[in-house]
Amino acid sequence: MTDAELEARRRDHEAEAAGLIDPGQPTETAHRDHVRAMEAELSPLERRLIRRELFGAAGDDP
């Protein structure tokens, strides 16, 4: 797990403890996990095309 992921989990935990996240509202971590699951369903070509669309030529790098 990266430092950014650990920081996101910490923020999620603090927000939940403070009552800032409504029940049923996805946390930053849940959103990231959902996006990764969706990406896993894509072929390498589809991922590359999406990255190229979003980030230009820099999106070609893995």
N, C-alpha and C positions, 0 to 999 in steps of 0.2 A: 504494500500500500504506500502510495506516495505521500509526501508531506502535505500536499494540497488536499488529498482525500482525507487524511487525518484531521486537518483543519476544518474541512466541511463537516465531518462527523461531530467534531467538537461544537461547532456553531449550531448544528441541528439539535444536539443534546441540550445546549444552553437555551435555545429558543423553545424547545418543548418544556423544559423545566420552568421557564418563565411564563408559560402559557401563551406564547406568541404564535404558535402554530395551531390552527384549528384542526380538530379531529377530521381525518380524511384528506387533509391537505398534504400533498407530497412534500417531503423534505428535499433539500438539495442532494443528499445522498441517494434517496429513493429515485429522484429524477435521473441522476447519473447512472444508476444501476439499470433503469428502464431504457435509457438511450443505448447503453452497452448491449443489452439483450436484443434490441432492435438491430443494432449494427451487426451482431453475430448472425442474423438471418440473411444479411446481404452477401452477395458474392464479392470477391476481391475487386472485380471490375466495377460493380455498382458502387462500392466504397470509394474507389479511386475517382469515379466520375462525380460523385457528390462532393468529395474534397476539392476537386478541381473547380467545380461550380462555386463553392463557398470561398475558397482560398486562392484561386488562380493556379498558376504553375507550381507554386509552393505546395499545393495540396497533393502533388504527385509523390512527394516523399512519404514513406510510411511513418 
